[in-house]
């Protein structure tokens, strides 16, 4: 005879509900002041349930930031960038609209606490890797990027962070909206690394496809890392 009681909870849905509560509290109080007890109460779960998914508070917050990267990658892909400049300008615009990712970009110690140091261990928050090297190779092949361009990742990181921190460095730039900063990033990336040539339609379409392929790879990687960090409670993966 089947037991009567509460229906079983989907562990992945439960993990996301906990992450939702964590995000709300961190944005309100900051990471350092947000406790597991606070999160459990806000999510409507027992404290022990959180530990079924994550061993520590740091693990929980790392999962939250991984989910943010998934959202950014998916939102950016939906916007349909067709060039490298549009890709990174779009990333900056998307990230600046999302408070947690904005905090990661600028290393906001008030919101992130000790996690503010995480920005030093990535390039632009996009976690560029071998897929980006393949992307650059394709853009060189299609004539969109100069063959003599070197250290692409370093150059892009310098451009992205330079404009993100511009309001802190120049008081007159403090009023620049995120959309304008994104436009400046897009233009500067193209000027610094682009070939400056108008591409034939076929090559322009190939560059757009290469950009979407990179975004697909980034989104897939981000989703995989998020899935791995949601915990293994009740078979979650």
N, C-alpha and C positions, 0 to 999 in steps of 0.2 A: 504494500500500500504506500503510495507516494506521500511524503511529508508535506504538511501544509505550512506555509510560512512566506517570508519575503522572497520574491523572485530573485534568482541569482543576478549579481551585478556583472556587467561586462567590465573586465579589469582595465581595458584600454580607455573606455569611456570614463571610468572612475578616475584614472590617472589624469585625463584631460580636465576633469572637474577640479581636481586638486591643483593642477597647474593654473587654471583660471583664477582660483582663489589666491594662489601665490602671487600671480601677476598683479591683482588688484591691491593686495596688501603691500607689496614692494613699491608699487607706484605711489601709494599713500604714505608709507612710513620709511621706506628705504630697506635695503636688504639686512643691514646690521640689526635693525629693530624688529624684524619680522621673525617670529618664532614658529616652531612646529606646532605648538599649542594653538597659536593664532590661526595658522593655516587649517588645522583640523577643524576648528570651530567654524571657520568661514566656509569650508567645503562640506560640512555636515558629515564628517567621518571621524572614526576613532583615531587617536594619535598613532596607535599601532598599525592602523591600515596604511598610513603614509610610509611607515618603515617596511611594509611589505613590498613597496615599489622602490624606495630609495633608502640606502643605509644611513645617509647623513643629510643635513640641511643643504650642504654644498652640492651634493648630487641632485637634489631636488631643483635647486636654482640653475644648475648646469643644464638640466633637462628643459627648463623654461626657456633659457637662451637658445637652445637648439631648436625649440619649437618656433621661436621668433625668426630664426634664420629660414626655416621652412616657409613661414608666411611671407617673408621678404622675397624669397626666390620665386614663389608661386605668383605673388602679386606682380613682380617684375616681369615674369614671363608673360603674364596676361596682358601687359602693356605693349608687348610686341616690339621691343627694340630691334632695329635693323642694322646698326653699326656699333663699333666698339665705343664710340663716344656716347651714343644713346644708352648703351648697356650700363656704363659706369655713372653717367648722369642720372639714369633712371634708378640705379641702386641707391645713390645718395638721396635723391628725392623721396624714394620709398622709405628708406631707413629713417630719415629725419621726420617723417610723419608718424613713426611708431616710437613712442617714448622709450621703451626698453632698448630698441636698437640704436636710437639716438644716444642714449646713455653709454652704450657700448662703444660707439664711434668716438665720442668725446672723452670717454673714461671718467664719467661722472662719479666721483667718490661718495657724494651724498646719497645717491640712489643705489649704486652698486656696492658700496663698501669695499671690501677687499677684492671683489671681482673687478674693480676698476682696472686692476693690473692686467686683466685678460686681453685688453686691446693691444698690449705690447707683444703678444704672442701670435698675432695674426696680421695679415696684410691690410685688408680693407673690410674685414668681417665677412667677405665672400668665401674665405678659405680656398683660395686659388691653388690649383695643383696641376697634375699632368694634363687634365682636360684643357686647362688654359693654354699650356704650351702648344697643344694640338691646334687650338683655336687660332693662336697667333700665326702658326705655320700656314694655316689655311688662308688667313687674311693677307699674308705676304704673297702667297701663290696667286690670289685674285687681284693683287695690286692695291689693296686698301691700306696696307701698312708698309712703311719704308723697309727695305731689306737691310739697311744699315742701322735700324733701330736696335738698341741693346738695353738689357736690364728692364724689360717691360714692366715686370711686377713692381720693381722699386719706383719707377717713374709714375706708375698709376697710383701707388700708395701715397707718394709725395703729393700728387695732385689732389687726390681725394681728401687726405688729412689737411693739406694746406688750406683748402677752401672750407672744410668743416670747422677748422679752428680760426678762420679769418675774423669772425666777429669778436673773438677774444683778443686778437692781435691788433686790430684796427678799429677804434671806436666808431668811425664813420660807417663801418660795415655791419654794425650791430643790428641795424634794421632790415638787413637783407632777408627776404623770405626764403624758405627752403627751396621753393620752386626756382628762384633765381640762382641760388647756389648750385642746384642741379644743372641748370643751363650752362653755367660757367664751367663746371666740371666737364660736361660733355664737349664743349667747345675746346677746352684746353687739352683734353685727351686727344682729340682729332688733330689739333695743331702740333702737339708734341710728337705723336707717333704715326699719324696718318700720312699717306703718300701725297695728299693734296690734289690728286687727280680725280676727275669725274669718271666714274666707272661705267662701262657698257652695261646695259640692262641685265644681261646674263650674269655678269660678275657681281653686280649689285644684289641680285637675287641670291647668288651663292653666298655672299657675305651675310645676308639676312638669315639664311638657313644655318650657316655656321654659328651665328649668334644664338639662334634658338636651340641648336644642338648643345651648345655650351650650357645654356640655362637648363635644359633638360638634365644634363649630367649633374649640374650643381644641385638642382631640386631633388634628384634621386639620391645623391649623396647625403643631403641634409635630412631627407626623410629616413634614410637608413640609420643615421646617427641618432635621430630622435627616437625611432622605434627601439633601438638598443638601450636607450636611457630611460625608457618608461618603466622598467622593472619587470621582473618575471613572476609576479604574484598571480596565482591561479592560471598560469599558462600564458600570461601576457608576454608579448615580444616586441 
